[in-house]
């Protein structure tokens, strides 16, 4: 089978949709070595991804398209997909190129979430308009829609009136390295590099209002939690508000930016607990990553997060800081509970192995291809 991907984010985005794209392409390439994968992307002088052996990179060739990269991605890929006689073209991040439905190439689009509709105040109006145009077009013309959670499926039905039978829910995969046991030498190196304390709580995610760092900090203060907090994620203006609160309450917080998955895996295994009090997620990959790494998890009882955490997480109301703080106190003080959550977490994380994920995606591709 010849499968094409919108691979822009795999080569250009360090986290989030970049990780999803890399994990998807790698999982399929590893599990199905007899298939060939075409990676469409506008190029990068410092790419974040090395293409698998059973793949071909398709990039703009002439100077005009190299300058107009976004135009090339939107209006040239359909032509190229047809020229390469692809069986499937998969848009990995909410969009499909114009005209793909006229090429004879079957298409799949992954929709991660519709947060821009649920929380419009977190987005600029121009961004909301662009997202709405791209998302709705992709959902309209795609042969099938891959939703990364039941929550996203419900949102597609509610907000876009997508027929239920057009949507396939397949949970995304966790990078294999999160299932590996780190050595004490690795932990020591990470601790020394980032000057971290012996014990800490961990939270992972872009430092923005939706990730709810402030309520986590307020909860820690309310329950007089003294153990340091390590925050891993891209910084935004929201971080300054958090810093003011941290200084006023003399909290010991470590902000780490630009952390690679190899380092994050070690941090999960060093942490006493990973707390993920997000207001809303399409899936919540850090929950599954932490569980795969053997780190007990506290997360929100909202959106898709219970889907990710299963019966292996402690759930809190993200709008109640004291509840967040109490969950941390409970987990830190109960050794038996911690050990139970770690064991359950490792079992739950098996649902998100690359092997399971790739198998389900390939079944989806086959079902579409067979319907020609």
SESE-750141 format. One record per residue (C-alpha): residue number from 1; residue in one letter; x, y, z. Coordinates in pm, 1 decimal, always signed. Layout:
# SESE-750141
i, aa, x, y, z
NUM, A, X, Y, Z $
...
This chain:
# SESE-750141
i, aa, x, y, z
1, X, +0.0, +0.0, +0.0 $
2, X, +119.1, +351.6, -82.3 $
3, X, +25.9, +594.6, +195.1 $
4, X, +83.8, +969.8, +199.3 $
5, X, +103.1, +1192.5, +505.1 $
6, X, +89.0, +1562.5, +572.4 $
7, X, +425.6, +1548.5, +748.5 $
8, X, +488.1, +1920.1, +801.1 $
9, X, +455.2, +1897.2, +1177.2 $
10, X, +665.8, +1581.2, +1200.6 $
11, X, +964.3, +1774.2, +1064.2 $
12, X, +889.6, +2117.3, +1211.3 $
13, X, +699.9, +2096.5, +1544.1 $
14, X, +890.2, +2000.7, +1857.9 $
15, X, +591.3, +1888.5, +2067.1 $
16, X, +216.1, +1830.6, +2049.2 $
17, X, +111.3, +1765.2, +1690.0 $
18, X, +476.7, +1712.7, +1601.5 $
19, X, +506.0, +1421.6, +1843.1 $
20, X, +175.6, +1279.4, +1721.3 $
21, X, +288.5, +1294.7, +1357.8 $
22, X, +628.1, +1137.6, +1428.3 $
23, X, +476.2, +862.4, +1642.2 $
24, X, +214.7, +785.6, +1375.3 $
25, X, +455.1, +765.2, +1082.0 $
26, X, +715.3, +567.2, +1276.9 $
27, X, +461.7, +319.7, +1418.1 $
28, X, +320.4, +239.9, +1074.7 $
29, X, +661.1, +225.0, +905.4 $
30, X, +791.2, -15.2, +1173.1 $
31, X, +486.2, -242.2, +1177.8 $
32, X, +428.9, -251.3, +801.2 $
33, X, +771.7, -253.0, +632.7 $
34, X, +624.5, -369.2, +300.6 $
35, X, +417.1, -51.7, +265.8 $
36, X, +567.4, +270.0, +129.0 $
37, X, +511.3, +607.5, +290.8 $
38, X, +519.9, +945.3, +117.6 $
39, X, +596.3, +1233.7, +352.7 $
40, X, +475.6, +1568.5, +218.3 $
41, X, +636.3, +1866.2, +392.2 $
42, X, +766.3, +2212.4, +299.7 $
43, X, +1121.4, +2145.2, +419.1 $
44, X, +1330.8, +2257.3, +714.0 $
45, X, +1699.0, +2346.3, +747.5 $
46, X, +1703.0, +2173.3, +1086.7 $
47, X, +1444.5, +1892.5, +1060.3 $
48, X, +1322.5, +1730.8, +1381.3 $
49, X, +1259.1, +1393.0, +1219.8 $
50, X, +1453.8, +1136.1, +1022.1 $
51, X, +1233.7, +973.6, +759.3 $
52, X, +1197.6, +592.7, +782.3 $
53, X, +1377.6, +378.1, +525.0 $
54, X, +1050.7, +274.5, +361.6 $
55, X, +949.5, +632.2, +283.1 $
56, X, +1000.6, +915.8, +36.5 $
57, X, +1005.0, +1284.4, +127.2 $
58, X, +809.4, +1508.4, -110.0 $
59, X, +905.5, +1877.0, -85.5 $
60, X, +865.3, +2189.2, -302.5 $
61, X, +1118.5, +2184.4, -585.8 $
62, X, +1118.9, +2526.8, -748.2 $
63, X, +1197.9, +2856.5, -578.8 $
64, X, +844.2, +2994.6, -601.9 $
65, X, +692.1, +2700.4, -412.3 $
66, X, +976.9, +2705.3, -160.1 $
67, X, +885.1, +3065.8, -82.4 $
68, X, +509.2, +3000.5, -85.1 $
69, X, +529.4, +2692.2, +135.7 $
70, X, +180.2, +2717.8, +281.9 $
71, X, +27.3, +2765.2, -62.5 $
72, X, +217.6, +2460.0, -189.7 $
73, X, +89.8, +2255.7, +103.6 $
74, X, -271.2, +2358.4, +44.7 $
75, X, -289.4, +2354.0, -335.7 $
76, X, -15.8, +2127.3, -478.4 $
77, X, -24.1, +1814.8, -262.7 $
78, X, -346.2, +1678.4, -417.7 $
79, X, -185.1, +1686.2, -764.0 $
80, X, +128.0, +1515.9, -631.3 $
81, X, -73.0, +1252.2, -444.4 $
82, X, -245.7, +1159.3, -769.6 $
83, X, +84.0, +1153.4, -962.9 $
84, X, +231.3, +909.0, -711.1 $
85, X, -81.5, +693.8, -733.6 $
86, X, -136.3, +683.6, -357.4 $
87, X, -388.0, +447.8, -203.9 $
88, X, -443.0, +669.8, +101.3 $
89, X, -361.4, +1028.5, +194.8 $
90, X, -376.5, +1103.4, +567.5 $
91, X, -394.0, +1459.5, +700.0 $
92, X, -246.2, +1426.1, +1047.6 $
93, X, -344.1, +1765.9, +1184.2 $
94, X, -701.3, +1874.0, +1108.4 $
95, X, -668.2, +1955.3, +739.2 $
96, X, -662.8, +1812.5, +388.1 $
97, X, -528.2, +1973.6, +69.6 $
98, X, -772.6, +2135.2, -168.8 $
99, X, -911.3, +1902.5, -431.6 $
100, X, -803.9, +1573.9, -273.2 $
101, X, -1159.5, +1442.8, -315.7 $
102, X, -1129.2, +1482.6, -695.7 $
103, X, -809.2, +1279.3, -737.3 $
104, X, -935.2, +925.9, -676.1 $
105, X, -701.1, +904.4, -373.5 $
106, X, -887.3, +801.0, -59.5 $
107, X, -837.5, +1037.6, +234.6 $
108, X, -835.3, +1031.4, +613.7 $
109, X, -809.9, +1333.0, +840.8 $
110, X, -720.5, +1324.8, +1208.3 $
111, X, -917.8, +1564.3, +1425.9 $
112, X, -758.5, +1605.6, +1766.8 $
113, X, -1007.8, +1838.2, +1930.7 $
114, X, -1244.9, +2129.3, +1875.4 $
115, X, -1114.5, +2334.6, +2164.8 $
116, X, -1130.0, +2653.7, +1958.3 $
117, X, -1508.8, +2617.3, +1961.9 $
118, X, -1543.9, +2513.3, +2325.9 $
119, X, -1301.0, +2776.1, +2457.9 $
120, X, -1297.0, +3058.9, +2199.3 $
121, X, -1150.1, +3301.9, +2454.1 $
122, X, -820.0, +3110.3, +2437.1 $
123, X, -777.4, +3190.7, +2065.9 $
124, X, -748.8, +3497.8, +1845.3 $
125, X, -1050.7, +3555.8, +1622.1 $
126, X, -844.0, +3524.8, +1304.5 $
127, X, -707.7, +3188.4, +1422.0 $
128, X, -1056.8, +3062.8, +1505.6 $
129, X, -1175.8, +3157.7, +1158.7 $
130, X, -884.4, +2979.6, +989.9 $
131, X, -931.3, +2667.7, +1203.2 $
132, X, -1302.0, +2660.4, +1131.5 $
133, X, -1248.4, +2685.3, +757.4 $
134, X, -982.8, +2413.4, +748.2 $
135, X, -1147.6, +2173.3, +994.8 $
136, X, -1491.8, +2187.6, +832.8 $
137, X, -1350.1, +2144.9, +481.9 $
138, X, -1145.8, +1841.6, +589.2 $
139, X, -1440.5, +1677.9, +763.7 $
140, X, -1660.8, +1737.6, +460.2 $
141, X, -1429.9, +1591.4, +194.1 $
142, X, -1252.7, +1314.1, +389.2 $
143, X, -1356.3, +955.6, +325.8 $
144, X, -1314.3, +887.0, +697.2 $
145, X, -1234.9, +1094.8, +1004.4 $
146, X, -993.1, +968.4, +1265.4 $
147, X, -1091.4, +1108.5, +1607.4 $
148, X, -834.2, +1060.1, +1882.3 $
149, X, -1099.5, +1015.9, +2154.5 $
150, X, -1468.2, +956.5, +2211.1 $
151, X, -1481.5, +1317.2, +2336.8 $
152, X, -1361.7, +1444.1, +2000.6 $
153, X, -1610.2, +1216.8, +1823.1 $
154, X, -1895.9, +1362.4, +2029.8 $
155, X, -1778.2, +1714.9, +1950.6 $
156, X, -1762.8, +1642.6, +1577.1 $
157, X, -2120.3, +1517.6, +1585.7 $
158, X, -2240.1, +1807.0, +1802.4 $
159, X, -2062.9, +2100.4, +1638.0 $
160, X, -2011.5, +1983.5, +1277.4 $
161, X, -2306.7, +1742.5, +1240.7 $
162, X, -2069.4, +1475.4, +1109.1 $
163, X, -2243.7, +1139.0, +1059.4 $
164, X, -2134.9, +901.5, +1334.6 $
165, X, -2050.7, +624.3, +1087.4 $
166, X, -1790.6, +848.5, +920.8 $
167, X, -1584.2, +874.9, +1241.3 $
168, X, -1336.8, +615.9, +1369.0 $
169, X, -1200.7, +655.5, +1724.0 $
170, X, -842.0, +536.3, +1753.6 $
171, X, -639.4, +643.0, +2056.2 $
172, X, -295.1, +777.3, +1972.9 $
173, X, +22.7, +594.4, +2068.7 $
174, X, +290.6, +659.3, +2325.4 $
175, X, +652.1, +682.2, +2209.2 $
176, X, +819.4, +343.7, +2285.3 $
177, X, +1093.0, +508.5, +2491.1 $
178, X, +839.3, +587.3, +2766.7 $
179, X, +799.7, +214.2, +2826.9 $
180, X, +1175.6, +171.5, +2881.3 $
181, X, +1334.5, +170.9, +3227.7 $
182, X, +1585.0, +451.4, +3275.6 $
183, X, +1915.6, +395.0, +3451.0 $
184, X, +2029.3, +569.0, +3766.9 $
185, X, +2304.2, +729.3, +3559.1 $
186, X, +2043.0, +885.2, +3330.4 $
187, X, +1849.9, +1019.8, +3627.2 $
188, X, +2163.2, +1164.6, +3783.4 $
189, X, +2257.1, +1335.4, +3457.0 $
190, X, +1912.5, +1495.6, +3419.2 $
191, X, +1908.3, +1601.7, +3784.2 $
192, X, +2250.5, +1761.8, +3750.1 $
193, X, +2177.1, +1928.6, +3415.3 $
194, X, +1859.4, +2096.0, +3543.2 $
195, X, +1969.9, +2135.3, +3907.5 $
196, X, +1664.7, +1946.3, +4032.0 $
197, X, +1592.0, +1839.8, +4390.7 $
198, X, +1580.2, +1476.5, +4504.5 $
199, X, +1198.3, +1475.7, +4516.3 $
200, X, +951.2, +1671.7, +4306.3 $
201, X, +603.5, +1681.7, +4156.5 $
202, X, +583.9, +1705.1, +3777.2 $
203, X, +339.3, +1875.4, +3543.4 $
204, X, +370.6, +1870.8, +3163.9 $
205, X, +219.1, +2096.6, +2899.5 $
206, X, +239.2, +2439.9, +2740.1 $
207, X, +219.6, +2706.9, +3010.3 $
208, X, -116.6, +2852.7, +2909.0 $
209, X, -452.4, +2909.7, +3085.4 $
210, X, -614.2, +2587.6, +2959.6 $
211, X, -344.9, +2375.4, +3123.9 $
212, X, -452.9, +2528.7, +3455.1 $
213, X, -116.8, +2582.4, +3625.7 $
214, X, -255.9, +2856.5, +3851.0 $
215, X, -513.8, +2631.4, +4015.5 $
216, X, -242.9, +2372.4, +4072.2 $
217, X, -28.0, +2634.7, +4245.0 $
218, X, -321.6, +2762.5, +4451.8 $
219, X, -400.6, +2405.8, +4552.6 $
220, X, -42.9, +2348.4, +4666.1 $
221, X, -53.8, +2663.3, +4879.8 $
222, X, -394.0, +2574.9, +5028.1 $
223, X, -264.2, +2236.3, +5147.9 $
224, X, +81.1, +2366.8, +5244.2 $
225, X, +257.8, +2131.6, +5002.1 $
226, X, +630.1, +2202.1, +5027.6 $
227, X, +766.8, +1951.6, +4775.5 $
228, X, +901.9, +2136.7, +4467.9 $
229, X, +711.2, +2142.4, +4138.3 $
230, X, +879.3, +2089.7, +3801.0 $
231, X, +690.4, +2244.9, +3507.6 $
232, X, +781.6, +2112.3, +3161.9 $
233, X, +641.0, +2302.0, +2865.6 $
234, X, +667.1, +2591.3, +2625.1 $
235, X, +646.4, +2930.6, +2790.9 $
236, X, +378.8, +3191.7, +2713.1 $
237, X, +277.8, +3523.7, +2866.8 $
238, X, +69.8, +3326.5, +3117.7 $
239, X, +392.2, +3218.0, +3286.1 $
240, X, +452.6, +3569.9, +3419.5 $
241, X, +122.5, +3562.5, +3608.5 $
242, X, +228.1, +3230.6, +3757.7 $
243, X, +570.5, +3367.6, +3851.4 $
244, X, +414.0, +3653.8, +4045.8 $
245, X, +208.0, +3406.8, +4249.9 $
246, X, +512.7, +3184.8, +4301.1 $
247, X, +719.6, +3473.5, +4435.9 $
248, X, +442.6, +3595.1, +4665.4 $
249, X, +399.8, +3247.9, +4817.9 $
250, X, +768.4, +3148.7, +4808.8 $
251, X, +704.9, +2829.6, +4615.6 $
252, X, +994.6, +2628.0, +4479.2 $
253, X, +917.8, +2585.7, +4107.5 $
254, X, +1146.5, +2473.8, +3825.1 $
255, X, +1046.5, +2573.8, +3470.1 $
256, X, +1202.4, +2352.7, +3202.1 $
257, X, +1167.0, +2441.7, +2833.4 $
258, X, +1283.6, +2260.8, +2521.7 $
259, X, +1282.2, +1918.6, +2687.3 $
260, X, +1314.0, +1626.5, +2444.8 $
261, X, +1121.6, +1300.5, +2489.2 $
262, X, +1441.1, +1121.6, +2592.3 $
263, X, +1471.6, +1361.7, +2886.8 $
264, X, +1098.2, +1369.6, +2961.1 $
265, X, +1092.3, +991.2, +3000.2 $
266, X, +1357.5, +1021.3, +3271.2 $
267, X, +1169.8, +1303.5, +3444.7 $
268, X, +852.1, +1091.8, +3461.6 $
269, X, +1048.0, +813.0, +3629.6 $
270, X, +1208.4, +1054.1, +3876.0 $
271, X, +885.6, +1231.1, +3978.2 $
272, X, +677.1, +1135.7, +4281.1 $
273, X, +358.4, +1214.8, +4089.9 $
274, X, +254.4, +1371.2, +3758.2 $
275, X, -33.9, +1616.4, +3793.0 $
276, X, -226.0, +1715.5, +3478.7 $
277, X, -517.0, +1943.6, +3579.2 $
278, X, -608.1, +2061.9, +3228.2 $
279, X, -949.8, +2215.7, +3169.5 $
280, X, -1003.0, +2030.7, +2841.9 $
281, X, -807.6, +1792.2, +2617.0 $
282, X, -864.7, +1604.7, +2295.3 $
283, X, -672.0, +1316.6, +2449.6 $
284, X, -410.1, +1413.8, +2710.4 $
285, X, -95.3, +1231.0, +2599.8 $
286, X, +111.3, +1315.8, +2913.6 $
287, X, -129.9, +1102.3, +3118.7 $
288, X, -51.9, +793.8, +2910.2 $
289, X, +319.8, +877.7, +2890.0 $
290, X, +348.2, +908.4, +3267.0 $
291, X, +163.5, +580.8, +3324.6 $
292, X, +386.2, +400.6, +3073.7 $
293, X, +686.6, +539.7, +3262.9 $
294, X, +563.1, +414.8, +3600.0 $
295, X, +466.6, +753.5, +3740.2 $
296, X, +134.2, +781.4, +3930.8 $
297, X, -107.3, +1031.5, +3778.7 $
298, X, -355.7, +1288.9, +3903.8 $
299, X, -566.5, +1444.3, +3629.5 $
300, X, -896.7, +1615.6, +3557.4 $
301, X, -1232.9, +1442.5, +3547.3 $
302, X, -1324.8, +1638.0, +3233.1 $
303, X, -1325.6, +1586.8, +2853.6 $
304, X, -1118.1, +1293.3, +2728.1 $
305, X, -887.2, +1263.2, +3027.7 $
306, X, -1074.4, +974.6, +3193.5 $
307, X, -1047.5, +794.5, +2858.3 $
308, X, -669.8, +827.9, +2869.7 $
309, X, -626.5, +755.7, +3240.9 $
310, X, -874.9, +468.7, +3268.2 $
311, X, -896.3, +320.5, +3618.6 $
312, X, -530.6, +405.4, +3678.5 $
313, X, -549.2, +774.1, +3772.2 $
314, X, -685.0, +988.2, +4053.4 $
315, X, -939.1, +1235.5, +3915.8 $
316, X, -1002.1, +1589.3, +4035.2 $
317, X, -1226.9, +1880.5, +3942.4 $
318, X, -981.4, +2121.9, +3773.6 $
319, X, -1189.0, +2420.4, +3888.4 $
320, X, -1132.3, +2332.3, +4257.5 $
321, X, -775.0, +2409.1, +4371.4 $
322, X, -821.5, +2257.3, +4716.8 $
323, X, -933.0, +1930.1, +4559.1 $
324, X, -616.8, +1930.3, +4347.1 $
325, X, -402.9, +1995.1, +4654.0 $
326, X, -576.0, +1724.9, +4859.1 $
327, X, -522.2, +1465.4, +4584.4 $
328, X, -149.5, +1541.2, +4588.2 $
329, X, -136.0, +1510.5, +4968.1 $
330, X, -324.8, +1179.8, +4957.2 $
331, X, -103.0, +1025.8, +4691.3 $
332, X, +222.4, +1142.5, +4848.6 $
333, X, +126.7, +1013.3, +5193.4 $
334, X, -10.3, +670.5, +5094.0 $
335, X, +266.5, +438.3, +4975.1 $
336, X, +29.3, +149.9, +4901.9 $
337, X, -193.0, +374.6, +4691.0 $
338, X, +110.1, +497.6, +4496.2 $
339, X, +224.1, +143.6, +4423.0 $
340, X, -127.1, +43.7, +4316.3 $
341, X, -156.5, +342.9, +4082.8 $
342, X, +184.8, +270.6, +3930.5 $
343, X, +92.5, -92.5, +3859.6 $
344, X, -249.7, -4.2, +3717.4 $
345, X, -92.5, +273.1, +3510.4 $
346, X, +152.0, +38.9, +3339.8 $
347, X, -133.1, -196.4, +3253.1 $
348, X, -350.8, +86.8, +3121.5 $
349, X, -66.0, +225.1, +2909.1 $
350, X, -52.0, -99.8, +2711.6 $
351, X, -363.1, +25.1, +2531.3 $
352, X, -146.3, +293.0, +2371.3 $
353, X, +148.1, +93.2, +2237.7 $
354, X, +265.1, +177.5, +1883.9 $
355, X, +181.6, -179.4, +1778.0 $
356, X, -184.4, -150.4, +1879.8 $
357, X, -213.6, +194.7, +1728.3 $
358, X, -54.8, +103.4, +1394.3 $
359, X, -270.9, -208.9, +1361.5 $
360, X, -591.5, -8.4, +1409.6 $
361, X, -487.0, +262.6, +1165.1 $
362, X, -394.7, +5.4, +900.1 $
363, X, -734.6, -161.3, +944.7 $
364, X, -894.2, +178.7, +883.9 $
365, X, -686.7, +232.5, +568.7 $
366, X, -773.4, -116.1, +441.3 $
367, X, -1144.2, -61.4, +495.1 $
368, X, -1132.1, +259.1, +289.0 $
369, X, -910.1, +116.7, +16.0 $
370, X, -1129.5, -193.6, -19.6 $
371, X, -1431.3, +33.7, -71.2 $
372, X, -1301.2, +163.9, -405.4 $
